[in-house]
Structures are given as C-alpha cells and as structure tokens.
Amino acid sequence: MAMAERFGARWLPFRFVLAVALLVLVTVADRAVLIRAGATPIGINYGQIADNLPSPARVSWLLRSMQVSKVKLYDADPYVLGAFLDTGVEFVVGIGNENVSAMVDPAAARAWIQRHVQPFLPATRITCITVGNEVLSGKDTAAMQNLLPAMQAVHQAVADLGLAGQVNVSTAHSVNILASSYPPSSGAFREELAQYIQPILNFHAEVRSPFLVNAYPFFAYKASPGSVSLPYVLFEPNPGVVDSNTNLTYDNMLYAQIDAVYAAMKAMGHTDLTVRISETGWPSKGDGDEVGATVANAAAYNGNLMKRIAMGQGTPLKPDVPIDVFVFALFNEDMKPGPASERNYGLFYPNGTPVYNLGFNGASFSRSPTFSSSSKPTTTFLMAVVVLLAGFFL
C-alpha cells in the first residue's frame, strides 16, 4: 500500500514538514562546511557601477565559494543584504556622499538606520556604517563641515536603537589626506584638514571605531615609474627602505603608508586607534599613459597581499596588529568614469570568470560551494541522509 493511502490526508502536512526539515538540513550542512573550511581573512569591495553585473544571489554563491568573510558596500542595497541572510558574512554598508549633510539631522539618521540596517539584523552581519567616502579629499566644503556631526548623529541613532554592540560608525579617507608619508615616521595630515581630522580622531577614540584609509600604491608608481620601485609596490623581493628615524625596514609601500597614518595620528595625540585599509588594489588594464596597469602586476599585487594577510602580518611599526584590508574590487565595473584603469580593478569579470588566477578553489557561479578535504566526509554523510530520507518518504 502506498504511504499516502495508509496515512490519508495527514500525509500532505507530513510531506511539507519533511521537505522543510530536509531544506534546513542541507542549509545547515552548507553553512557548517563553509565555517569548517576556514574563511578567507580578507575583505572585498563590492561596487556596482555597471550595467552587466550578476544578481546578488549569484554573487552570494561566488563569495561563499571563495570563502570570503567580509564585504564592503558603498550603499546599503537591500537585495545584496537579503542575499546574504544567515551566511555569516560580515558587511560594511555606506551612506553616500550626497546624503552626508542630511545625516546631521538626528531624525534622518535614525530613519536611515531603521530602513537600511535594522531590518536585516541579526540575520545579515552588518558591523559597520561608513558615513561618506573620501569626503575630506573632495571640494564639497559643506560635506566636509558636516562629516563629523553626521557621524555623531548616526552613532547616536545606532546607540538609541540598541545596536551599539553590533554596529560601529566610521568614514573612509583617501591616503592623500597626508601631507607627508616618507619616511613613515614623519607622517602628517594636511594642515588645512587638521580642523576636521582632529575632532574625527577624538570621535573614533570615544566610540572605539577604526580609522579607515583607501591606499593605492599603484598611483605612486603610475606617477613616477622611474623613481618608484615596482617590486617595492608589488610586495616582490627588494632591498627595502629604511626609516632613518626608527631604523624600521619597509619592504612594501602599503605597509609604509599605513605606518605613516599611525605617525600622523600620533602627532595629533592618538595612539589608541586602529587603521583599517578600506580600499586597495591594482588595475589589470589602463590607458596608454597608465604605466603598470597590467594583468601580471594586478595578479602580483593582490596575490602577494593576500598571502601576507593570510600569514597574519602586521606592519613594521605594529607587528602584533594584523593588517585588515578590503581589496578593491570584486568585479570590473564598466560604467565607472575616468581613465580605463577605473573600470578594471576587478578580480572577476561580470560573468564570474577570474581576470587572473589568485588561487581561489573553484570560485564561480556554481551552486556548489567549495569544500575543504576535511569537510567532505561530513558533507557526504549529510547529503546521504537527505537522499535516503527523500527516497523512503517521497
């Protein structure tokens, strides 16, 4: 006798419950395997200035196959945040420069968080809100004046909504806010920006949020290829540069830039803050006058950087503080203005194929996440259970 005939109408709800149980089992298995396999200790900037990008759901599978644990957005796209529900991936979301001045109003700041952040917590791990991007490097004086008040209003709204333990508030700066960066120990902020930076540093110290910096050694090499060592900017073997004030040796420019920011903060009375690299990368293609924008150099820069991050390296000044980096960017973005390099920072083409090989295992739009060898027995067992149950009951 068929199972449905034996149990009659009760079989339909039972089949529904069983189907849900099987779905939960597969989801738990998938997530457990990704956690066991070990997440990539690096973040990725997920820009969307393009008209040919894949859906957020497909991007979610791609990043999970890469075992990426951190993603930074330039907005708070609900479709993206929704595609990462219950994945454990950590998100930085952003308030655009055009909205910075509006955030000075406490009601507007609270409304923004209630609409763009709160509905997704805790299922999506939103851990930071950036208020603007490189505002102090722009020409909008109103936004520059309103940057700190906006950050304060957003932080207060986060606290009022009971999210202070989950979400911090920051803003991302261009490394060009430095007036000097060589040697690193002489790092200093631009004098005309001191009126903005000093109180921002005080804010970070008060709320214990990181100081975010966008740093691109590519720009230094592009500007002076004759005087800037290519191996030095690509993390390749080189004699290094010695800071005569500290006797510290630097074998790459990015670490020197980070320590220059630490020196600049110290000059303003702060040794209590952490620098986090919110953007860095290297373009795989550029215009004719963009020296160094090649696939080989992009692969070397990002590949060598990822190896160092995986080793838990710190800078010469802060050897015990592992550098925290978000690589720019996930995809080539075909609608970005400016030189050709701006449209060619991606690790991937929009169809999901790598621009160059960085050793990600099976990163693609396949709906099967990458498994480590140690996780396969668990996966096989769980999937076998699913198949057996499905075959017996369905």
WOZIPE-V779839 format. One record per residue. N is the residue number from 1. RES is the residue in one small letter. SS is DSSP state (H for helix, E for strand, C for the rest). D_CENTER is the distance of its C-alpha to the mean C-alpha in Angstrom with 2 decimals. Layout:
BEGIN
[[N/RES/SS/D_CENTER] [N/RES/SS/D_CENTER]]
END
This chain:
BEGIN
[[1/m/C/56.98] [2/a/C/53.51] [3/m/H/51.05] [4/a/H/50.88] [5/e/H/54.69] [6/r/H/54.90] [7/f/H/52.53] [8/g/C/53.10] [9/a/C/50.95] [10/r/H/49.05] [11/w/H/47.40] [12/l/H/45.18] [13/p/H/43.30] [14/f/H/43.21] [15/r/H/41.59] [16/f/H/38.97] [17/v/H/38.18] [18/l/H/38.09] [19/a/H/35.71] [20/v/H/33.30] [21/a/H/33.69] [22/l/H/32.98] [23/l/H/29.82] [24/v/H/28.60] [25/l/H/29.58] [26/v/H/27.63] [27/t/H/24.48] [28/v/H/24.89] [29/a/H/25.58] [30/d/H/22.52] [31/r/H/20.21] [32/a/H/22.27] [33/v/H/22.11] [34/l/H/18.34] [35/i/H/18.28] [36/r/H/21.21] [37/a/H/19.86] [38/g/C/17.06] [39/a/C/13.31] [40/t/E/11.46] [41/p/E/10.41] [42/i/E/7.31] [43/g/E/3.63] [44/i/E/3.85] [45/n/E/4.60] [46/y/C/7.39] [47/g/C/10.24] [48/q/C/13.66] [49/i/C/16.29] [50/a/C/18.45] [51/d/C/21.41] [52/n/C/21.12] [53/l/C/17.87] [54/p/C/18.33] [55/s/C/18.42] [56/p/H/15.54] [57/a/H/17.65] [58/r/H/17.72] [59/v/H/13.99] [60/s/H/13.78] [61/w/H/16.32] [62/l/H/14.72] [63/l/H/11.43] [64/r/H/13.76] [65/s/H/16.08] [66/m/C/13.54] [67/q/C/12.97] [68/v/E/9.17] [69/s/E/8.61] [70/k/E/5.11] [71/v/E/3.81] [72/k/E/3.73] [73/l/C/7.40] [74/y/C/10.11] [75/d/C/12.59] [76/a/C/13.33] [77/d/C/14.68] [78/p/H/16.94] [79/y/H/17.30] [80/v/H/13.66] [81/l/H/13.66] [82/g/H/17.06] [83/a/H/16.19] [84/f/C/14.06] [85/l/C/16.87] [86/d/C/17.83] [87/t/C/15.31] [88/g/C/13.86] [89/v/C/10.21] [90/e/E/8.44] [91/f/E/7.27] [92/v/E/6.82] [93/v/E/9.55] [94/g/E/11.43] [95/i/E/15.12] [96/g/C/16.20] [97/n/H/18.40] [98/e/H/21.35] [99/n/H/21.20] [100/v/C/20.78] [101/s/H/24.56] [102/a/H/25.19] [103/m/H/23.09] [104/v/H/25.73] [105/d/C/27.87] [106/p/H/27.28] [107/a/H/28.32] [108/a/H/25.82] [109/a/H/22.94] [110/r/H/24.18] [111/a/H/24.68] [112/w/H/21.15] [113/i/H/19.76] [114/q/H/22.56] [115/r/H/21.77] [116/h/H/17.99] [117/v/C/16.85] [118/q/H/19.90] [119/p/H/20.99] [120/f/H/17.98] [121/l/C/18.18] [122/p/C/18.52] [123/a/C/18.18] [124/t/C/14.56] [125/r/E/12.66] [126/i/E/11.56] [127/t/E/11.21] [128/c/E/10.58] [129/i/E/12.02] [130/t/E/11.71] [131/v/E/15.23] [132/g/E/15.30] [133/n/E/13.67] [134/e/C/15.88] [135/v/H/18.84] [136/l/H/20.89] [137/s/H/20.88] [138/g/C/22.37] [139/k/C/25.95] [140/d/C/25.80] [141/t/H/27.70] [142/a/H/27.79] [143/a/H/24.01] [144/m/H/24.02] [145/q/H/26.76] [146/n/H/25.18] [147/l/H/21.67] [148/l/H/22.61] [149/p/H/24.89] [150/a/H/22.24] [151/m/H/19.79] [152/q/H/22.81] [153/a/H/23.79] [154/v/H/20.45] [155/h/H/20.41] [156/q/H/24.04] [157/a/H/23.45] [158/v/H/20.82] [159/a/H/23.49] [160/d/H/26.31] [161/l/C/24.70] [162/g/C/24.36] [163/l/C/20.56] [164/a/C/20.31] [165/g/C/19.90] [166/q/C/16.84] [167/v/C/14.98] [168/n/E/14.73] [169/v/E/14.86] [170/s/E/13.75] [171/t/E/13.55] [172/a/E/11.97] [173/h/E/14.75] [174/s/E/15.73] [175/v/H/17.18] [176/n/H/20.33] [177/i/H/21.11] [178/l/E/22.70] [179/a/E/26.36] [180/s/E/26.61] [181/s/C/24.41] [182/y/C/27.09] [183/p/C/28.11] [184/p/H/25.03] [185/s/H/27.44] [186/s/H/28.65] [187/g/C/25.35] [188/a/E/26.17] [189/f/E/24.78] [190/r/C/26.65] [191/e/H/29.79] [192/e/H/29.63] [193/l/H/26.23] [194/a/H/27.44] [195/q/H/28.75] [196/y/H/25.28] [197/i/H/23.26] [198/q/H/25.72] [199/p/H/25.60] [200/i/H/21.81] [201/l/H/21.79] [202/n/H/24.43] [203/f/H/22.39] [204/h/H/19.42] [205/a/H/22.10] [206/e/H/23.77] [207/v/H/20.94] [208/r/C/19.11] [209/s/C/15.67] [210/p/C/13.58] [211/f/E/14.27] [212/l/E/11.32] [213/v/E/12.21] [214/n/E/11.52] [215/a/C/13.65] [216/y/C/15.14] [217/p/H/18.14] [218/f/H/18.99] [219/f/H/20.44] [220/a/H/22.70] [221/y/H/23.96] [222/k/H/24.52] [223/a/H/26.53] [224/s/C/28.65] [225/p/C/28.69] [226/g/C/32.09] [227/s/C/31.19] [228/v/C/27.62] [229/s/C/27.58] [230/l/H/25.50] [231/p/H/25.28] [232/y/H/24.12] [233/v/H/21.09] [234/l/C/20.33] [235/f/C/20.57] [236/e/C/23.88] [237/p/C/27.05] [238/n/C/28.63] [239/p/C/30.93] [240/g/C/28.32] [241/v/E/28.94] [242/v/E/30.64] [243/d/E/30.14] [244/s/C/33.81] [245/n/C/33.24] [246/t/C/31.46] [247/n/C/32.45] [248/l/E/28.88] [249/t/E/28.10] [250/y/E/24.91] [251/d/C/24.37] [252/n/C/21.35] [253/m/H/20.43] [254/l/H/16.80] [255/y/H/18.15] [256/a/H/20.98] [257/q/H/18.87] [258/i/H/17.03] [259/d/H/20.51] [260/a/H/21.94] [261/v/H/19.70] [262/y/H/20.92] [263/a/H/24.44] [264/a/H/24.17] [265/m/H/23.13] [266/k/H/26.00] [267/a/H/28.36] [268/m/C/27.62] [269/g/C/28.42] [270/h/C/25.07] [271/t/C/24.40] [272/d/C/22.84] [273/l/C/19.24] [274/t/C/16.10] [275/v/E/14.13] [276/r/E/10.38] [277/i/E/9.08] [278/s/E/6.71] [279/e/E/7.78] [280/t/E/10.12] [281/g/C/11.83] [282/w/C/15.36] [283/p/C/17.20] [284/s/C/19.45] [285/k/C/22.05] [286/g/C/23.48] [287/d/C/26.74] [288/g/C/29.78] [289/d/C/29.29] [290/e/C/25.65] [291/v/C/26.56] [292/g/C/24.27] [293/a/C/22.21] [294/t/C/23.01] [295/v/H/21.72] [296/a/H/22.97] [297/n/H/21.26] [298/a/H/17.83] [299/a/H/18.31] [300/a/H/19.55] [301/y/H/16.83] [302/n/H/13.81] [303/g/H/16.09] [304/n/H/17.47] [305/l/H/14.27] [306/m/H/13.06] [307/k/H/16.58] [308/r/H/16.58] [309/i/H/13.49] [310/a/H/15.22] [311/m/C/18.27] [312/g/C/16.83] [313/q/C/17.96] [314/g/C/18.21] [315/t/C/19.56] [316/p/C/23.36] [317/l/C/23.59] [318/k/C/21.39] [319/p/C/21.96] [320/d/C/21.52] [321/v/C/18.06] [322/p/C/15.47] [323/i/C/12.95] [324/d/C/9.38] [325/v/E/7.12] [326/f/E/4.04] [327/v/E/6.57] [328/f/C/8.08] [329/a/C/8.80] [330/l/C/9.47] [331/f/E/12.95] [332/n/C/15.68] [333/e/C/16.36] [334/d/C/20.14] [335/m/C/20.70] [336/k/C/18.92] [337/p/C/21.74] [338/g/C/22.71] [339/p/C/23.44] [340/a/H/22.80] [341/s/H/19.95] [342/e/H/17.81] [343/r/H/18.21] [344/n/C/17.57] [345/y/C/14.20] [346/g/C/13.22] [347/l/C/13.20] [348/f/E/15.23] [349/y/C/18.03] [350/p/C/18.10] [351/n/C/20.58] [352/g/C/18.20] [353/t/C/19.86] [354/p/E/18.10] [355/v/C/18.79] [356/y/C/19.53] [357/n/C/19.66] [358/l/C/17.04] [359/g/C/18.74] [360/f/C/16.77] [361/n/C/19.60] [362/g/C/20.64] [363/a/C/17.37] [364/s/C/18.91] [365/f/C/19.73] [366/s/C/22.25] [367/r/C/22.56] [368/s/C/22.99] [369/p/C/20.01] [370/t/C/20.30] [371/f/C/22.42] [372/s/C/23.16] [373/s/H/26.87] [374/s/H/27.24] [375/s/H/26.03] [376/k/H/28.44] [377/p/H/31.51] [378/t/H/29.92] [379/t/H/28.58] [380/t/H/31.98] [381/f/H/33.84] [382/l/H/31.96] [383/m/H/32.26] [384/a/H/35.92] [385/v/H/36.50] [386/v/H/35.08] [387/v/H/37.32] [388/l/H/40.36] [389/l/H/40.00] [390/a/H/39.49] [391/g/H/42.48] [392/f/H/44.73] [393/f/H/44.10] [394/l/C/43.14]]
END
